Amino acid sequence: MNLGNMNKMMKQMQKMQSQLAKVQEELAERTVEATAGGGAVRVVVNGRQEIVSLAISPEAVDPEDVEMLQDLIVAAVNEGLRRSQEMVAGEMAKITGQFKLPGLF
């Protein structure tokens, strides 16, 4: 690899790093929503995989069946996290896919 290609590669890496940092900031503000039990439990997760909110319908609260409510919460949270991870992966792929580094790809 010659010096020109090395300099080009370094500039592309710096640009990609800057774009990744910007997208990470933006993703912290973006959210996805998931539900379980026909909407009885609703969770909102941001791009940092943090739960922003969790809502439980009063109809889902049955003192005789707490286990069902727990299962619904787990299902909604897991789905929210999965959707958030997909959102992040998609945004990151947009950035990393546009860079072709000489000698590497």
N, C-alpha and C positions, 0 to 999 in steps of 0.2 A: 504494500500500500504506500503510495507516494505521499509527500507532505501536503499537497493540495487536497487529496482525498481525505486525509486526516483532519485538516482544518474544516473542510466541508462537513464531515461527520460530527466534529465537535460543535459546530454552529447549529446543526440540526438537533443534536442532543440537548443543547441549551434551550432552544426554542421549544422542544417537546417538554422539557422539564417545566418551563414557564407556563405552557398551556395546561399541563397536568395540574399544577398548583391552582390555576384559575378554575379549572373544572371541579376540583375538590372543594373549593370554596362555594361554588354554585350548587354543587350536589348537597351540601349541608343544608341548603335552603329548600331543596326540592323534596317532595314527599310522595309516598305511595300509600295506598289504603288496601286493607284486606279485611275480609269478614269471615265469620264461621257461624254455623247454626242458622243459616238463612238471614243473616244480619243481626243475630242476637248479640254477637260480640264483634266490635269493630276496632281495628288498630290502625294507627297511622305511624309510619316509620320514615325517617329522613335518610338521606344519602350517606350518612355516617353510621348507619345501622343502629340508630338510637330510636327508641319508641317515643314518639312525640305525644301521642294520646291513646287512650284505651277507653272505649265506651261499652258498657254492658247494659243491655235492655233489661228493665225490671222483670219482664216475663221469663228471662233466663235464670233468674235467681230463685231456686227451689231448695229450701233448707233440707228437704228429703233427698236431694240428688246433687250434692255439692261436687261430686266427682265429674258429672256431666259438664258443669260450668268450668271446672278446671281444664277439662279436655278441650272445650271450645276456646278458652283463652290460649292454650298452648297452640292449637291449630291456627288461630288467627295470627298470633305472634310469629310463628314459623313461616306462614305464608307471606306476611308482611316483610320479614327479613329476606326471604327468597326474592321477592319482587324488588326490594331495594338493591340487593346484590346484582340482579339482572340489569337494573337501571344504571348502576355504577359501571358494570362491565361494558355495557353498550356505549356509554359516554367515553370511557377510556379507550375502547377499540377505535372509536372515531379519530382519536388523536394518534395513537400508536400505529394505526394502519396507514396513515398518510405519510409516514416517514420511511424512506428507503435508504438505508445506510450502505454506502459503497463497500463492497467486499463482504458484506454480511448477509444480504438478502438478494 
